[in-house]
Amino acid sequence: MDPTPVFNSYWRFAAERQAMFFRRLSDPVGPWTDDPVLAMYRFTNAYRASDRVSQYLIREVQYHPDRPATPPELFFRTLLFKLFNRVETWEALERQLGPIVWETTDLNAVARTLDELMAQGKRIYSAAYIMPAPAFGHPRKHANHLALLAQMMEDRLPERVRQAPTLRVVYEQLARYSGIGRFLAFQYTIDLNYSTLLTRSEDDFVVAGPGALDGIAKCFSNTGGRDAEAVIFWACDQQERAFAAANLAFSTLYGRRLKPIDCQNLFCEISKYARVAHPDHPGLSGRTRIKQSYRRDPQPLPVPMYPPRWGLKVGDHETAGASAATRRKMGLLL
């Protein structure tokens, strides 16, 4: 393994981005960093589960106290949310149609509502990553995605996913469907594993997305024959030594160390960061600009919620793993 200067920045980025997360929780005003690149541009958190969309998925989609938690319902709600990956789309659907649950939701009504949103000039898909249209013959992309979800439910995929012994098997089951490539199948697998539908370990499975491949190419001039997934596992395994060697005080997620999914995401983020901080390392994509600038959200971060089985003691709030509704009643949700 022959690391470049970008790999040193990988660990500094991880430590500072995680520190920013905790600073924002304790100080909603800021500033939260002296790093000019982190201050100017938008980056995800060091831990994927801490990101805004993941937090909404966990709190309001998967662990909502007034929604069923059966395997079909958890699968349906998770996949419907993630197909669009946009909080505003989910909230618009629930405002128009009421609670989104598999037993009562008419997917044709969902399609019509999405048509109306688009007619109003509203964006229904997240810009986080490309969502290719599956081939179901509908003229609209979202109608094809709804048909894909209906096919999964008809195939009893929720039950098969629940019985899968490992995340790799879940991933393989998802990847068989039209329009879901390697990257999305892996992302959906991790999303499903946040819920009670799955309780599998994240330690032994990872898939490198395009951004991570670019980040790895910037971080190493030679990987010693390791493929991208092996590099991610290697980085994950040595995280404590790497932070110590760089004299970085890394604050874990309430005792949870970085998992392979988090290290994969960090390689993707360092790919973007290096466009400005290390322009002499072009990587695979050759991109030179970071598209999304940071825009301050005037709302303070809510107390984060993570899958209860992780056993994280979030801050000083003993009830941090409770439902959003419970925390609101107790006055703990900022």
NUTOR-783822 format. One line per 10 residues: their letters; for each residue x, y, z of C-alpha. Coordinates in nm, 2 decimals. Layout:
N
a	X:Y:Z ~ ...
This chain:
334
mdptpvfnsy	0.00:0.00:0.00 ~ 0.15:0.33:-0.11 ~ -0.06:0.62:0.05 ~ -0.06:0.97:-0.09 ~ -0.11:1.29:0.11 ~ -0.48:1.26:0.05 ~ -0.49:0.95:0.28 ~ -0.36:1.17:0.56 ~ -0.64:1.41:0.49 ~ -0.88:1.11:0.50
wrfaaerqam	-0.83:1.07:0.88 ~ -0.82:1.45:0.95 ~ -1.14:1.48:0.75 ~ -1.31:1.20:0.95 ~ -1.20:1.35:1.29 ~ -1.30:1.70:1.21 ~ -1.63:1.61:1.04 ~ -1.73:1.40:1.35 ~ -1.62:1.69:1.58 ~ -1.84:1.92:1.38
ffrrlsdpvg	-2.14:1.69:1.44 ~ -2.09:1.70:1.81 ~ -2.02:2.08:1.81 ~ -2.34:2.15:1.63 ~ -2.54:1.93:1.88 ~ -2.41:2.14:2.17 ~ -2.39:2.48:1.99 ~ -2.66:2.55:1.73 ~ -2.51:2.88:1.63 ~ -2.15:2.79:1.55
pwtddpvlam	-1.91:2.83:1.38 ~ -1.83:2.46:1.39 ~ -1.50:2.44:1.21 ~ -1.19:2.64:1.11 ~ -1.14:2.42:0.80 ~ -1.23:2.64:0.50 ~ -1.33:2.35:0.28 ~ -1.56:2.19:0.54 ~ -1.70:2.54:0.62 ~ -1.78:2.62:0.25
yrftnayras	-1.90:2.29:0.11 ~ -2.16:2.03:0.20 ~ -2.03:1.69:0.32 ~ -2.19:1.39:0.49 ~ -2.12:1.30:0.85 ~ -1.84:1.06:0.94 ~ -2.11:0.81:1.04 ~ -2.37:0.74:0.78 ~ -2.65:0.69:1.04 ~ -2.60:1.05:1.17
drvsqylire	-2.69:1.21:0.83 ~ -3.01:1.40:0.81 ~ -3.19:1.16:0.58 ~ -3.07:0.85:0.77 ~ -3.19:1.01:1.09 ~ -3.53:1.07:0.94 ~ -3.55:0.72:0.81 ~ -3.47:0.57:1.15 ~ -3.69:0.81:1.36 ~ -4.00:0.87:1.14
vqyhpdrpat	-4.01:0.58:0.90 ~ -3.88:0.27:1.07 ~ -3.94:0.34:1.45 ~ -4.25:0.57:1.43 ~ -4.46:0.47:1.73 ~ -4.79:0.48:1.53 ~ -4.68:0.26:1.24 ~ -4.68:-0.12:1.21 ~ -4.35:-0.29:1.26 ~ -4.41:-0.62:1.08
ppelffrtll	-4.15:-0.73:0.82 ~ -4.37:-0.64:0.52 ~ -4.44:-0.29:0.66 ~ -4.08:-0.22:0.75 ~ -3.95:-0.33:0.42 ~ -4.22:-0.14:0.22 ~ -4.18:0.18:0.42 ~ -3.80:0.17:0.41 ~ -3.78:0.10:0.03 ~ -4.05:0.35:-0.06
fklfnrvetw	-3.87:0.62:0.14 ~ -3.53:0.53:0.00 ~ -3.64:0.50:-0.37 ~ -3.68:0.88:-0.35 ~ -3.44:0.94:-0.06 ~ -3.60:1.28:0.01 ~ -3.76:1.38:0.33 ~ -3.98:1.64:0.16 ~ -4.12:1.38:-0.08 ~ -4.22:1.15:0.21
ealerqlgpi	-4.38:1.43:0.41 ~ -4.58:1.54:0.10 ~ -4.71:1.19:0.05 ~ -4.82:1.16:0.41 ~ -4.98:1.50:0.40 ~ -5.18:1.41:0.09 ~ -5.25:1.04:0.16 ~ -5.22:0.99:0.53 ~ -5.00:0.74:0.70 ~ -4.80:0.54:0.45
vwettdlnav	-4.85:0.17:0.53 ~ -4.85:-0.13:0.30 ~ -5.19:-0.26:0.40 ~ -5.37:0.06:0.31 ~ -5.16:0.25:0.07 ~ -5.27:0.27:-0.30 ~ -4.95:0.29:-0.51 ~ -5.16:0.44:-0.79 ~ -5.25:0.72:-0.56 ~ -4.89:0.76:-0.47
artldelmaq	-4.80:0.79:-0.84 ~ -5.07:1.05:-0.89 ~ -4.95:1.25:-0.59 ~ -4.59:1.24:-0.73 ~ -4.73:1.36:-1.07 ~ -4.89:1.65:-0.90 ~ -4.57:1.74:-0.71 ~ -4.38:1.74:-1.04 ~ -4.64:1.95:-1.21 ~ -4.59:2.21:-0.93
gkriysaayi	-4.22:2.22:-1.01 ~ -4.13:2.02:-0.70 ~ -3.83:1.79:-0.70 ~ -3.92:1.43:-0.58 ~ -3.58:1.26:-0.59 ~ -3.27:1.34:-0.39 ~ -2.96:1.46:-0.56 ~ -2.74:1.24:-0.34 ~ -2.70:0.97:-0.60 ~ -2.84:0.87:-0.93
mpapafghpr	-3.16:0.66:-0.92 ~ -3.18:0.47:-1.26 ~ -3.53:0.38:-1.38 ~ -3.62:0.01:-1.37 ~ -3.77:-0.13:-1.69 ~ -4.14:-0.17:-1.62 ~ -4.27:0.01:-1.92 ~ -4.42:0.32:-1.76 ~ -4.35:0.67:-1.91 ~ -4.26:0.82:-1.57
khanhlalla	-3.95:0.72:-1.38 ~ -4.13:0.73:-1.04 ~ -4.41:0.50:-1.18 ~ -4.15:0.25:-1.27 ~ -4.00:0.27:-0.92 ~ -4.34:0.21:-0.77 ~ -4.39:-0.09:-1.00 ~ -4.06:-0.22:-0.88 ~ -4.16:-0.20:-0.52 ~ -4.49:-0.37:-0.59
qmmedrlper	-4.30:-0.65:-0.77 ~ -4.08:-0.69:-0.46 ~ -4.38:-0.72:-0.23 ~ -4.56:-0.96:-0.46 ~ -4.24:-1.18:-0.46 ~ -4.25:-1.18:-0.08 ~ -3.91:-1.03:-0.07 ~ -3.96:-0.89:0.29 ~ -3.99:-1.25:0.42 ~ -3.69:-1.37:0.22
vrqaptlrvv	-3.48:-1.07:0.34 ~ -3.57:-1.14:0.70 ~ -3.46:-1.50:0.67 ~ -3.13:-1.41:0.50 ~ -2.83:-1.52:0.72 ~ -2.60:-1.23:0.62 ~ -2.61:-0.88:0.47 ~ -2.44:-1.02:0.16 ~ -2.73:-1.25:0.10 ~ -2.97:-0.95:0.14
yeqlarysgi	-2.76:-0.75:-0.10 ~ -2.77:-1.04:-0.36 ~ -3.15:-1.06:-0.33 ~ -3.20:-0.69:-0.39 ~ -2.94:-0.67:-0.67 ~ -3.14:-0.92:-0.88 ~ -3.41:-0.66:-0.95 ~ -3.41:-0.43:-1.25 ~ -3.27:-0.08:-1.19 ~ -3.09:-0.17:-0.87
grflafqyti	-2.72:-0.20:-0.93 ~ -2.43:-0.29:-0.69 ~ -2.42:0.05:-0.52 ~ -2.80:0.09:-0.45 ~ -2.84:-0.27:-0.34 ~ -2.57:-0.22:-0.08 ~ -2.72:0.11:0.04 ~ -3.07:-0.04:0.07 ~ -2.92:-0.34:0.26 ~ -2.77:-0.11:0.52
dlnystlltr	-3.09:0.10:0.54 ~ -3.30:-0.22:0.60 ~ -3.05:-0.32:0.87 ~ -3.12:-0.01:1.07 ~ -3.47:-0.15:1.13 ~ -3.59:-0.44:1.34 ~ -3.64:-0.63:1.01 ~ -3.27:-0.72:1.02 ~ -3.01:-0.75:1.30 ~ -2.71:-0.85:1.10
seddfvvagp	-2.35:-0.74:1.16 ~ -2.21:-0.46:0.94 ~ -1.85:-0.57:1.01 ~ -1.80:-0.82:0.74 ~ -1.96:-0.68:0.42 ~ -1.91:-0.37:0.22 ~ -1.95:-0.26:-0.15 ~ -1.75:0.03:-0.28 ~ -1.95:0.29:-0.48 ~ -1.82:0.51:-0.76
galdgiakcf	-1.73:0.79:-0.52 ~ -1.54:0.56:-0.29 ~ -1.35:0.41:-0.59 ~ -1.24:0.77:-0.68 ~ -1.14:0.84:-0.32 ~ -0.93:0.53:-0.30 ~ -0.76:0.62:-0.62 ~ -0.67:0.96:-0.47 ~ -0.56:0.81:-0.14 ~ -0.32:0.54:-0.28
sntggrdaea	-0.09:0.54:-0.57 ~ -0.07:0.16:-0.53 ~ -0.30:-0.06:-0.32 ~ -0.07:-0.36:-0.33 ~ -0.31:-0.57:-0.53 ~ -0.60:-0.52:-0.29 ~ -0.94:-0.45:-0.44 ~ -1.15:-0.16:-0.33 ~ -1.35:-0.36:-0.06 ~ -1.02:-0.49:0.08
vifwacdqqe	-0.89:-0.14:0.11 ~ -1.20:-0.03:0.29 ~ -1.17:-0.32:0.54 ~ -0.80:-0.24:0.59 ~ -0.87:0.12:0.67 ~ -1.15:0.02:0.90 ~ -0.93:-0.22:1.09 ~ -0.66:0.03:1.15 ~ -0.87:0.33:1.24 ~ -0.75:0.36:1.61
rafaaanlaf	-0.39:0.33:1.51 ~ -0.43:0.58:1.23 ~ -0.59:0.84:1.45 ~ -0.33:0.80:1.71 ~ -0.04:0.81:1.46 ~ -0.18:1.14:1.32 ~ -0.23:1.28:1.68 ~ -0.60:1.32:1.61 ~ -0.86:1.30:1.89 ~ -1.14:1.11:1.72
stlygrrlkp	-1.47:1.10:1.91 ~ -1.65:0.77:1.82 ~ -2.03:0.76:1.79 ~ -2.10:0.72:2.16 ~ -1.86:0.43:2.17 ~ -1.94:0.28:1.83 ~ -1.63:0.27:1.61 ~ -1.64:0.34:1.23 ~ -1.79:0.05:1.04 ~ -1.70:-0.05:0.68
idcqnlfcei	-2.01:0.14:0.55 ~ -1.88:0.45:0.72 ~ -1.53:0.41:0.59 ~ -1.67:0.35:0.24 ~ -1.86:0.68:0.27 ~ -1.55:0.86:0.40 ~ -1.36:0.75:0.09 ~ -1.64:0.90:-0.12 ~ -1.63:1.23:0.08 ~ -1.25:1.26:0.07
skyarvahpd	-1.28:1.23:-0.31 ~ -1.49:1.55:-0.31 ~ -1.27:1.72:-0.04 ~ -0.96:1.65:-0.24 ~ -1.09:1.84:-0.54 ~ -1.02:2.16:-0.35 ~ -0.77:2.05:-0.09 ~ -0.55:1.83:-0.32 ~ -0.62:1.94:-0.68 ~ -0.29:1.77:-0.79
hpglsgrtri	-0.46:1.43:-0.72 ~ -0.72:1.40:-1.00 ~ -0.84:1.04:-0.92 ~ -1.06:0.85:-1.16 ~ -1.33:1.10:-1.23 ~ -1.12:1.41:-1.31 ~ -1.37:1.63:-1.15 ~ -1.23:1.96:-1.01 ~ -1.53:2.12:-0.84 ~ -1.75:2.04:-0.55
kqsyrrdpqp	-2.11:2.09:-0.66 ~ -2.30:2.15:-0.33 ~ -2.21:2.44:-0.12 ~ -2.30:2.44:0.25 ~ -2.62:2.62:0.35 ~ -2.68:2.68:0.71 ~ -3.00:2.52:0.85 ~ -3.15:2.76:1.11 ~ -3.30:2.47:1.30 ~ -3.09:2.31:1.57
lpvpmypprw	-3.01:1.94:1.53 ~ -3.26:1.71:1.72 ~ -3.12:1.46:1.97 ~ -3.00:1.18:1.74 ~ -3.16:0.85:1.74 ~ -2.99:0.52:1.64 ~ -3.12:0.16:1.62 ~ -3.19:0.06:1.98 ~ -3.00:-0.27:1.95 ~ -2.68:-0.07:1.90
glkvgdheta	-2.70:0.02:2.27 ~ -2.57:0.37:2.23 ~ -2.61:0.61:2.52 ~ -2.67:0.93:2.33 ~ -2.53:1.22:2.53 ~ -2.69:1.25:2.87 ~ -3.04:1.15:2.74 ~ -3.13:0.81:2.87 ~ -3.43:0.81:2.64 ~ -3.25:0.90:2.32
gasaatrrkm	-3.34:0.56:2.17 ~ -3.71:0.62:2.23 ~ -3.95:0.71:1.96 ~ -3.97:1.07:1.83 ~ -4.32:1.11:1.97 ~ -4.21:1.00:2.31 ~ -3.92:1.24:2.31 ~ -4.13:1.53:2.20 ~ -4.37:1.46:2.49 ~ -4.08:1.46:2.73
glll	-3.94:1.78:2.59 ~ -3.61:1.62:2.48 ~ -3.64:1.69:2.11 ~ -3.48:2.02:2.04
